[in-house]
């Protein structure tokens, strides 16, 4: 079988398949280590999806979240266990691809291929949102894109162990500060039409937190692919995973969890085909609908609520009970908001009510609708 793309989704799928005894070819046009624009955070739930530890490439462990609403109403919450592990894609992706090679995958760097012309029983597209495999395979055509802009700045110890989020500074998104081993990653992201505003908002984010905007290095923009309902991700013995499938969370912009999980799900389906238990990868599509779509649906809801009623939604989100529920989601203790119970379930239901009001265009109250 062949995998086009050696990023997090492709490398993880290759590792799992090779470890199970499958013959796997991985092709990537880049030569690793290579950098890629990304905040570089791996949530606890994402790390749980890997069959090995990423400790060798972790640069900071986050257990504190600092949130604000448009540079006001700040709140600090500390988790009982790590929320995320900070790394750099240059290091993480190289590490994952090395693990795939060590497991027995045939990894070929600096090579391109047309997914339609590969002589393989199973072909998996994993070359990201800017890759061509999805189009070549006739998959994932129902994807919309958000946008983000990030840069690196000199390290400041005050941000160690914390992530900073500024909600609603960009419509449909937020600004962030992520600590790395020797620098800070600062960025802003949101709806696609917000692209012209990103550079000014990134400067404003820096100025609000006392970071010198002129000290920026490696400034780069990128797209965030988000799958729409019923988008086809598998046909016959072909499939797309990770960003190539548009599996980025609509609200958080995180795609690492979805990359690792979709790699696991497609592996299960592929092994069934190779063993003669199934004729196609249709089970992968079904598994995505069951395991990933509930989170995607919740992400769209939260996104809509923050866009239309930011103050009301933020007031609900900053409650200690809501943070505890969010903590469980990020750590993988809850598979989806619908799995919450008691007061945590009530907190999510309140946010869902706001998202439904946003979707129907009702205003609720004057203060809720104001931005």
C-alpha positions in Angstrom: 0.0 0.0 0.0 1.0 3.6 -0.5 0.7 6.8 1.5 1.1 10.2 -0.1 2.5 12.6 2.5 4.7 12.0 5.5 3.3 14.5 7.9 1.6 13.6 11.3 -1.3 11.7 9.7 0.7 9.9 7.0 3.6 9.0 9.2 1.4 7.7 12.0 -0.7 5.6 9.6 2.5 4.2 8.1 3.9 3.3 11.6 0.7 1.5 12.6 0.4 -0.4 9.3 4.1 -1.4 9.2 3.9 -2.5 12.8 1.0 -4.7 11.9 3.1 -6.4 9.2 1.8 -4.5 6.1 4.1 -3.4 3.3 3.9 0.4 3.3 5.4 3.0 0.9 5.5 6.6 2.1 6.2 9.4 -0.4 6.7 13.0 0.5 8.0 15.8 -1.7 9.9 17.4 1.2 13.2 16.3 2.7 12.9 16.0 6.5 13.4 17.7 8.9 11.3 20.4 7.3 9.4 23.2 9.0 5.7 23.8 8.6 3.5 26.7 9.8 1.5 25.5 12.9 1.1 26.5 16.5 2.8 23.2 17.4 0.6 22.1 20.3 -0.3 18.5 20.8 -3.2 18.2 23.2 -3.4 15.4 25.8 -6.1 13.7 23.8 -4.0 13.9 20.7 -1.0 12.4 22.4 -3.2 9.5 23.6 -3.9 8.5 20.0 -0.2 7.7 19.4 1.2 4.2 20.1 4.4 5.8 21.4 5.5 8.8 23.5 6.5 12.1 21.8 8.6 13.1 24.9 11.8 13.4 22.9 10.5 16.4 20.9 8.4 18.1 23.7 9.7 21.6 24.5 7.2 22.7 27.1 4.3 21.1 29.0 1.2 23.2 29.4 -1.1 23.0 32.5 -2.3 26.6 32.6 -4.6 28.5 30.3 -4.9 32.3 30.3 -7.9 33.6 28.4 -9.2 37.0 27.5 -12.1 38.4 25.4 -10.7 41.0 23.0 -7.9 41.9 25.5 -10.3 42.3 28.4 -12.0 40.1 31.1 -9.0 37.9 31.6 -9.1 34.7 33.5 -6.5 32.1 34.5 -7.3 28.4 34.9 -4.9 25.7 36.0 -5.5 22.1 35.0 -5.0 19.0 37.1 -3.0 17.3 34.4 -1.2 18.5 31.2 -3.5 20.2 28.6 -1.0 20.1 25.8 2.6 19.4 24.9 4.5 22.1 23.0 6.7 21.1 20.1 7.8 22.3 16.7 6.5 20.7 13.5 10.1 20.6 12.2 11.0 18.3 15.1 7.7 16.4 15.5 7.2 15.5 11.9 10.7 14.3 11.5 10.4 12.2 14.7 7.1 10.6 13.5 8.5 9.8 10.1 11.6 8.2 11.7 9.3 6.0 13.9 7.5 4.9 10.7 10.8 4.0 9.1 11.9 2.1 12.2 8.7 0.1 12.1 9.5 -1.0 8.6 7.8 1.5 6.3 9.6 2.3 3.0 10.0 6.1 3.4 11.0 8.1 0.3 11.7 11.8 0.8 11.9 14.3 -2.0 9.6 12.3 -4.2 6.2 13.3 -5.7 3.6 11.1 -7.2 0.1 11.2 -8.8 -2.1 9.2 -6.4 -4.0 7.8 -9.3 -0.9 6.2 -10.8 0.5 4.4 -7.8 0.8 0.7 -8.2 -0.7 -0.2 -4.8 -3.7 -2.1 -3.6 -4.6 0.7 -1.1 -3.7 4.4 -1.6 -4.1 6.9 1.2 -3.8 10.7 0.7 -2.1 12.5 3.6 -0.4 15.4 2.0 -2.2 18.2 3.8 -4.6 20.9 2.7 -2.3 22.2 -0.1 -1.6 18.7 -1.4 -3.1 17.3 -4.6 -4.0 13.7 -3.6 -7.5 14.5 -2.5 -8.3 16.1 -5.9 -6.6 13.3 -7.7 -8.6 10.6 -5.9 -11.9 12.6 -6.2 -12.3 12.9 -2.4 -12.8 15.7 0.2 -14.3 18.2 -2.2 -16.5 19.7 0.5 -13.9 21.6 2.5 -13.8 25.3 3.5 -10.8 27.1 4.8 -10.0 29.4 7.7 -6.8 31.4 7.7 -4.0 32.0 10.3 -0.8 34.1 10.6 1.9 33.3 13.0 5.5 34.4 13.9 8.2 33.5 16.4 9.5 35.9 19.0 12.2 35.8 21.7 11.5 33.5 24.6 10.0 35.0 27.8 10.0 32.8 30.9 6.6 34.3 32.1 4.8 32.2 29.5 6.4 28.8 30.5 3.8 26.1 31.1 0.9 28.3 29.8 -1.1 29.0 26.7 -2.6 32.4 26.2 -5.8 32.8 24.2 -7.5 36.0 23.2 -11.0 35.1 22.0 -12.8 36.9 19.2 -10.0 39.3 18.2 -10.6 37.9 14.7 -14.1 36.9 13.5 -14.4 33.1 13.8 -11.2 32.7 15.7 -8.7 33.9 18.3 -5.1 34.9 19.0 -2.6 32.8 20.9 0.8 32.7 22.6 2.5 29.3 22.8 5.8 28.7 24.6 8.5 26.7 23.0 12.0 25.8 24.1 13.8 28.9 22.9 11.0 31.2 21.6 7.3 32.1 21.7 4.9 31.3 18.9 2.3 34.1 18.5 -0.5 33.9 16.0 -4.0 34.9 15.1 -6.5 33.0 13.0 -10.2 33.0 12.0 -12.6 32.9 9.0 -11.2 33.0 5.5 -12.4 36.5 4.8 -10.5 37.8 7.7 -7.2 37.3 5.9 -6.6 41.1 5.2 -6.8 41.8 9.0 -4.4 39.2 10.2 -1.1 41.2 10.0 -2.5 44.2 12.0 -4.1 41.9 14.5 -0.9 40.0 15.1 0.9 43.3 15.8 -1.9 44.2 18.2 -1.7 40.9 20.0 2.0 41.4 20.5 1.6 45.0 21.8 -1.2 43.9 24.2 1.2 41.4 25.8 4.4 43.5 25.8 6.0 41.5 23.0 8.1 43.6 20.5 6.3 43.2 17.1 9.6 44.1 15.3 11.3 41.0 16.8 9.2 38.7 14.7 11.0 35.9 12.7 9.5 33.2 10.5 6.3 35.1 9.9 4.0 33.0 7.7 0.3 32.5 6.9 -1.5 29.3 6.2 -5.0 27.8 5.6 -7.0 25.7 7.9 -9.1 23.0 6.1 -12.5 22.2 7.6 -14.7 19.4 6.3 -18.4 20.0 5.7 -21.0 17.4 6.5 -21.2 14.4 4.2 -17.9 15.1 2.5 -16.6 11.9 1.0 -13.4 10.7 2.5 -13.1 7.1 1.1 -14.0 5.4 -2.1 -13.1 1.8 -2.9 -9.6 1.2 -1.6 -8.6 4.9 -1.5 -9.0 7.4 1.3 -7.8 10.7 2.7 -6.8 11.5 6.3 -5.7 14.4 8.4 -5.6 17.9 6.8 -6.0 16.3 3.4 -9.5 15.2 4.6 -10.3 18.7 6.0 -10.5 17.3 9.6 -9.3 20.5 11.4 -11.6 21.5 14.3 -13.6 24.5 13.2 -13.3 26.4 16.5 -9.9 25.6 17.9 -8.1 25.2 14.5 -6.4 22.1 16.0 -5.8 19.3 13.5 -3.3 17.1 15.4 -5.9 15.0 17.3 -7.8 14.4 14.1 -4.6 13.6 12.2 -3.6 10.9 14.7 -7.1 9.5 15.1 -7.9 9.4 11.4 -4.6 7.5 10.9 -5.7 5.0 13.5 -9.2 4.6 11.9 -7.9 4.2 8.4 -5.3 1.7 9.6 -8.1 -0.5 11.0 -10.1 -0.3 7.8 -7.0 -1.0 5.6 -5.9 -4.0 7.6 -9.4 -5.5 7.2 -9.0 -5.0 3.4 -5.6 -6.6 3.4 -6.8 -9.5 5.4 -9.8 -10.1 3.1 -12.4 -9.1 5.8 -13.6 -6.1 3.7 -13.5 -5.1 0.1 -13.3 -1.3 0.6 -12.3 1.4 3.1 -16.0 2.3 3.7 -15.6 1.4 7.3 -13.1 4.3 7.7 -15.7 6.8 6.5 -18.2 5.3 9.0 -15.7 5.5 11.8 -15.0 9.2 11.1 -18.7 10.0 11.3 -18.8 8.2 14.6 -15.6 9.4 16.3 -14.7 12.7 14.8 -17.9 14.3 13.5 -19.4 14.9 16.9 -16.4 17.0 17.9 -16.6 18.8 14.5 -20.2 19.6 15.1 -19.5 20.9 18.5 -16.7 23.0 17.1 -19.0 24.6 14.5 -21.5 25.3 17.3 -18.9 27.0 19.5 -17.5 29.0 16.6 -21.0 30.3 15.7 -21.8 31.2 19.3 -18.5 33.2 19.8 -19.0 34.9 16.5 -22.5 36.2 17.2 -22.7 36.4 20.9 -19.1 36.7 22.1 -19.7 38.2 25.6 -22.5 35.7 26.5 -20.5 32.7 25.3 -17.3 33.9 26.9 -19.1 34.4 30.2 -20.3 30.7 30.0 -16.9 29.4 28.9 -14.9 31.1 31.7 -17.0 29.4 34.4 -14.9 26.9 36.5 -17.3 24.1 35.7 -17.0 24.7 31.9 -13.2 24.8 32.2 -13.2 21.4 34.0 -15.3 20.0 31.1 -13.0 21.5 28.5 -10.0 20.1 30.5 -11.5 16.6 30.2 -12.0 17.1 26.5 -8.4 18.2 25.9 -7.0 15.4 28.0 -9.2 12.8 26.2 -11.3 11.9 29.3 -14.4 12.9 27.3 -14.7 11.7 23.7 -17.2 14.5 22.9 -19.2 17.2 24.8 -22.3 14.9 24.6 -20.5 12.5 27.0 -20.4 15.1 29.8 -22.5 14.6 32.8 -24.0 16.7 35.6 -23.0 20.3 35.9 -20.4 19.9 33.1 -23.2 18.7 30.8 -25.3 21.7 31.8 -22.5 24.1 30.9 -22.2 22.6 27.4 -25.9 22.7 26.9 -25.9 26.4 27.7 -23.3 27.1 25.1 -25.3 24.9 22.6 -28.3 27.1 23.3 -26.3 30.1 22.4 -25.0 28.5 19.2 -28.6 27.5 18.2 -29.6 31.2 18.8 -26.7 32.2 16.6 -27.7 29.8 13.9 -31.3 31.0 13.8 -30.4 34.6 14.0 -32.3 35.3 17.3 -30.9 38.0 19.5 -31.8 36.8 23.0 -31.0 40.0 24.9 -29.4 43.3 24.0 -26.2 42.6 26.0 -25.9 39.1 24.5 -26.0 40.3 21.0 -23.6 43.1 21.4 -20.0 42.6 20.5 
